[in-house]
Amino acid sequence: MTDRLLFIGVVGFALGILWYSFAEFGLAGISYALFLSALFFVLWEFKKETTYLAIGVLALGVLLGALRTELVSKNLPSEFESFIGSERTFEGKVVADPDIRENSQRLTVEVTGAEGKTNVLVVAPLFPHVSYGERVQVTGLLTRPEPFETTGGRVFRYDQFLAKDGIFTVMEKAHLEVVGPRSGYMTEVRGALSDFKFEGLHALAVALPEPQASLAGGLILGGKQGLGKELLQDFITSGLVHIVVLSGYNVMIVAEAVFRVFSFLSKQWAAGFAVATILSFVLAAGAGAASIRAGIMAAIALYGRASGRTYDAFRALLLAGFLMLLWNPLILAFDPGFQLSFVATLGLILGAPITERWFAFVRMKFLREIISSTVAAQIAVLPLLLYQNGLLSLVALPANILVLPVVPLAMLLSAVAGVAGFALPTIAPVIGFPAYAVLLYIIGVVEIAAKLPLSAVSIPAFPFVFVALSYALLGYFVFRSYRAYASASPKHDKTKTAT
């Protein structure tokens, strides 16, 4: 009963965040939710009906989610409003890893005014080089980010996507000058990690040509710069873009490798070393929001697969999601990366045991796990992915089956090439040749798959209600599958089948 109430409370918390993210229902709405929650708690106290208690917990969760969202800054501080549309000069601190593109760098600069502070997205030339934590002076036209139209009549709310990170203004074609070094212990540590990431990308560029170097960087450090728009689109079309953005899959490969190395220990100790490795890997990749998210999701998926306790992993996922929303509630509605990674991990936890039975005829366990995990994750993210970008990849499954088995090898060889780029730059291309060969194979599969006739189909925009209906049907199917499996196996451990 307690577990169900916790689940209902977390769901209510998420619903409150979603509701308040799109429609602030104000003091009257919050008061009504508080009254409703109190009313059903009182009814439960007198009637002892669990339904009353569940509704009370749900209403309380909605209330807390709305209150947490209310505390997040969702508007530009008033003193900066008058600067919109004019050329301004600001001095501030770089508070996120620089996003290096082909012809520019994008910096999140924290600017402090007389009445408050805000973040500005600065688009500047590639030089001078800027590091996390450094103080910079930027000059340029200050504008608001605007939504823009994408495929199939969809509109990407770019303003809301940036607002989740406290960014409400953009400065394009800015003049940039570094005016001070980073300061403060935590900034120094975080900056050193960021520097390590970019030094690693440079070392890969020494050992490998492009686009193999950029692919290697995406696999082990989460940097996809240098792939180019055409190749990056091929990765999207073939359903393999998740391997170049430091997804939970990449992090999990490292963790599982460590888990197997320490398999002679107890499962608890082996899992502990694996989680420690995930933490180290995420820190080495720069400890950005995307890598932290991937690390959390991968750790949970690893725990579920290593322990076989699907229900415990499901509860851990809910807890992780709750903590991430408590930290930044706006990611629920406005961060596609969080949405897809959460749903994909949920698919792996609940769906992989089902799909693995579908592919019982595949004798090789490793290949069977690859196929079943891929199918489970693809099914899980499909409704949301189609809603977001409308691209239905018809080659995603075969492309993933051809590529994913070699990704661990590609990551290992890329790491070797990166070390060679650091220590032995003269002969690094020779040492990096095995990595080059494997990466060339991956790129070849991606390009061929993406260019096949009808490799992807564009789906017109559709209402979100169809996404909700799809997940309701998927949830019902998963529930029935676990229930049928539990009935057919009376001695089966219930902790593995409960949902």
N, C-alpha and C positions, 0 to 999 in steps of 0.2 A: 504494500500500500504506500509506504514511504517513497519508494522508487517512482511509482506512478504520479504521486503528488509533485515530486521534484521535476519530473518530465513535464507535467502540466504547467508548473510554475515557469520553467524555462521557455516553453512555447508561448505562454502569456507575455513574458518579458520581451521576446522577439516580436510578437504581434504589437505590443505597445510601441516598440521602436519603429516598426514599419508604419504604423498608423501616424505617429507623431512626425516621422520624417517627411511624409507627404501632406499631412493636414494637421496643423497644430490646433488641437481642440481646446486649448486654453484652460483657465482656472475652472470654468464650469464643467468641462469634460473630465478633468482630473478629479474634481470634487465628486462627480457622479460615479466614477470608477471606485473611489474610496468608499462612498456610500454603499455601492453594490457589493463590494468585497465584505464590508462590515455586516451588511444585512445577511448574506449567506453564511458567514461565520456564526452569527447569532442563531440562525435557523438550524445550523448543524449542532450547535450547543444544546438546543432543545430537542431536536428530532433524531440526532445521530445518524442522519442519512449521508452516506459518503458522496452522493451527488451534490449536495449542498456544499460540502467541504471542497470538492473539486472545483465548483464554480467560483467559490470564494478565493481559492488559490489562483485560479486563472485570472480573475479580475485584479487581484493584488499584483500578479506578474505584469499585467498590462499597465497598471498604475506605475510600478517601479521602472518599467521600460520607458514610459513617457517622461517620467521625471529625469531619468538619466539622459535622455535625448535633449531635454530642455536645458541641461547644464552645458551642452556643447555649443561653442560659438558657431553660429550659422550665417553670420553677416559680417561684412567689412566694418571695422570700427569707424565711427562717424567722422573722426578727424581726417581719415584718408579718403572719404567720399569726394571731397572737393578736388582731389588730385586726379580723378579719372578724366581721361581725354587730354591731359597735358603732359608735357615733358618734365620729368622730375629726376632729382638725384637723391639716392638713398645710400646709407651705409648700414650694413648688417652682417649677420653671421650665416654661413652656409650650414643648413641643418639637415641635409640629406645627401646621400651619395650623388655626385654629379652624374647626370644622364648624358653620356657621350653619344651623339648621333654622327651621321656621315659628314655633315657640314656645320654642325653647331653643337653646343653643350647647353643643357638645361639645368639650372640651379634653383633650389628652393632656398630663398634668402629670408631670414627672419629680421624684420624691421621694427624697431621700437619707436613709438611716438610719445607725445606728452600724456595721452590718455589711455594708451594701450599699445599692443603690438599685433602684427599680422605677418603672414607669409606671402611672399611675392615670387611667382614663377618667372625667372629671368632666362631669356633665350639670347645667348651671346655667341660670338665666334669661338673657335676651338682654342684660341690662344688669347690671353695667357692661361696656363693650366691652373686649375683651382682644386683644392682638396677640402674634404669635410672639415668643418670647424673654423676655417680661415675667415677673416673679416674682409669684406669686399666693398667697393664703392661701385654702384651701378647707375647709369644714366640712360634714360630712354622714355618712350611714350608709354604711359600707364593706361591699360585698358582692362575691361572685364572679359573673362573667358565666355565664349558663346557656344550654345549647342550647335551641332551640325548634323546634316542628314547623311546617313550611311546607306547600305543596300536595302532594297525591298521596301523603301518608304520609312525606314526606321530613323529615329532621331537619337543621337548619342548626347546625353546631357553632360557635356564636358565641364560645365560650370559646377554641377553637383559632384562629379568625379573628383575635381580638384578641391572642392569645399570640404570633403571628408578629411583632407590633410591640412585644413585651415588655410587654404590658398583661395583668395577671392579676386586677385588681380594678376595680370600678365604684363611683362615688359618685353616686347619683341625687339630684336635687332639692337640690343643694349650695348653700350660701351662699358667695359668691365675692367676694373683695376683691383688688384690685391693690395690691401692697405694694412693688414696685420695678421700675425700668426694665430693659430688656435691656442686657447688657454683653458685651464681647468682640467682636473684629473680625468673625469669621465669623458670630456671632449677629446683629451689626448688619447685615451684608450680606444674610443670609438673611431677617431681619426686614423690611428695606427691600423686598425682592422680594415678601414676603407682603403688606405694606402696599399696594404697587403693585397687586397683584391685587384687593384689596378696594376700593381707590379706583376701579379700573376698573369693578367691578361697581356701585358707587354712581353713577358717571358714566353708565353704561347705564340705570340706574333713573331718572336725570334726563331722559334723552332719549327713553325708551321706556316704555310702560305695561307692567304685568304681564298675562299671562305672557311677553310678547315679550321683556322685558328679561332675564328669567331664561334664556330660550332663547338669547338673544344671549350671555349670560355663559357658558353651557355650551359654545357653539360656539367662542369665542375665549379663554376663561379657565378653563374647566372647572368652573364653579359652576352647579349646577342648583337652588339654593335659590329658592323662589318658584313653581316649576312646580305645586306641589300634588300630593297623592297620586294624585288621579284622572287628571290629565294625564300624570304620570310613568308611571302604569300603562298609559296609552294608548301612550306611546312604547315601552314594553316589549312590549305586545301586537302593535304594528305592526312590530316588529323594527328600530326606529330609535333605541333608547336610546343606541347607540354615538356618536351625534353630539352628545350633551349631556353627556358625561363626559370630554371631551378625549381621545378615542381616538386611535390612530395615524392614522386616516383624517383627522381634523381637522388634525393636525400636518403630515401629508403634503401636504395641500392647499396650505398655506403654502410648504412646501419646493418643491413642483412649480412653484408660481407663480414663485418666485425662479429655479428652474432654467430656466424658459422665458424669463424676462427676460434672463438671462445666456447664452442659447443661442448668441449670436454668439461666445462664448468656446469653448475646448476643453471637452470633456465633463468632464475632470478638474477644471478651474477652476469650471465651472458647478455640478458636484456639491459642490465645496468650499464655495461660497457657500450652497448649499442646506442643507448640514449645519450651517454656522455660523448660518443662520437658524433651524433647528430648535433649536439650543442656546439662542439668544436667546429664542425663543418659549417654550420650556420654563421658562427662568429667569423670564421675565415672568409666567408663569402660576403662579409660586410655588415652582417646583422641588420639588414634592411627589413622593412615590413613584409615584403614578399618572401624573403628567405626564412623569416621567423614563422610566418604562416605555414610555409612548406615544411619546416622542421616539426612544428606541432602536429600537423596532419600526418606526416610520415611516422612520427613516434607512436601515434595512436594506432595507425594501421599496422605497424610492426608488432605492437603489443597484441593486437587482436589475432594476427596470424601466428605469432610465436606461442601464445598461451592457448589458443583455440577457444577462448572465452569470448564469444561474439557479443554477448550481452554486456560484459564488463567494458569491452572496447567501445560499444555504443554509448554507454554512460560516460565514459571518458571523453568521447567526442562531444557530447552535449556539454560537459563541464568546460572543455577547451573553448567551444563556441561561445558559451556564456561569458567566460573570462575575457575573450577577445572583444565581445560586444560591450562588456563593462568598461574596457579600456577605450574603445572607440566605437560607439553605437552606429555611426554613420556608414561603416563598412557593410552593414547588412543590406542596405538599400542601394548604395552607390559604388560598391567595389566589386566589379565582375570577377576579379581574381579570387576574392574570398568566397563568393557564392559558388563558383565552379569547383574550387578546391574542397570546400566543405561537402558539397554534393558528391563529388568523385570519391572522397574518403568514405562517406556513408555508403556509397555503392560498393566499394571494396569490402567494407565490414559486413554488410548485410547481403550483398548480392553475389560476391565471389564464391561462398560455400554452395550457393544454388547453381551457378553457371559451371562450377567445377564438376558437378554431377552430370551436366549435359555433355561434357567432353571426357567422360570416363574412358572412352575408346582410345584416347591418345595415351600411349604407353609411357612416353617420357614425362616424368613428373614435372620437370622444370618447364618444358614446353606447355604442358597442360595448365600449369599455374599462370604462365604468361597469357595464354589464350583466355582462360576463364577470368582473370583479373581485367584484361583489356575489355572483354565483352561487358563485364559488370560495370566498369567505369564509364564506358561509352553509352550504355543504356541509361545510366544514372544521370549523366550530364546532357543527354540529347535534348529533352524538352527545353531546358534553360538555354542551351547553346543556340538552338533554333530561334528562340525568342530574342536572344541578344544580337546575333549576326545573320541569322537566316541561311547559314551555309550548311547544307547536309552533305557531308563527305561520304561518298559511296566506296571509297578506297581505304577508309581509315582502318578497318579491321585487318585486311591483308597487309597494309603498310606497317601497322604496329607489330604484327606477327613476324614480319621480315626484319624489322629494325630492333625491337626491344631486346631480343636475346643477345645482341652484340653491344648494347649500350653499356653494360658493366665493363666489358673489355675496352670499349672506347674511352670510358672514364679513367680506367687504370692507365692505359697507354698515354692518354692526354696529360695525366698528372706527371708521368715520367717525362714526357716532352717538356712540360712546364718547368720541372726541376732542372732539366738539361739547359733550358733557356736561361735560367738563373745562373747555374754554376759553370756550364761549358758552352757558352754562346757560339763558339767557333764551329763545334761539331754537333750542335743542337739539331740542325736539320736531319743529320744522319740518324741520330738517336730517335728523333721524332718521326722517322719514316713509317714504322708500324702503325702509329697513331694516324698518320696521314692516310694510309691505306684503308683503315677501318672507317675513318670519317668520310673518305671518298665514297665508300660503299653506301653509307647512310645517305649522303647527299644524292647519290645516283638513284637510290630507291625513291627518295622524296621527289626528285625532279620527274622521274618516269611516271610515278603514281599520279602526280598532280597534272601531268599533261595528257593522261589517258582521256579518251572521249567519255563524256559524262562522269568525270571523276568527282564532281560535286554539283549539286543542284541548289539553286537559290530559291528559298521559300519566302513568299511575301509576308509582310508584317501581319501579326495576328494578336488578339487580345490576351492579356496575361491569364485570364480565366482558364484558357486551354492548358496553360502550364500547370496551374493548380489541379485541374482535372486529371492531367497525365500523371502527376505525382500521387494523387489519391488512388488511381488505378494501380500504379506500381506498388504503392504501400500495401494495398489489399492483396496483390499477387504475392508479395514477399511474405505477408502474414500467413496466407493460405499455404504457401510452400513450406514454411517452417512448421506449421501445425501438422501438415500431412506427414512430413519427415519424422516429427516427434511421435506421431501416432504409429508409424510403421516401425519405430525403434523404441520400444518401451524402456529399455535400459539406457537410452542415450542421456548423456549429461544435460540436464535442463539449462544449465548456465550457458550452454553452447547454442541453444535454440531459442531462448526467450528473446523477444523483441520489445 
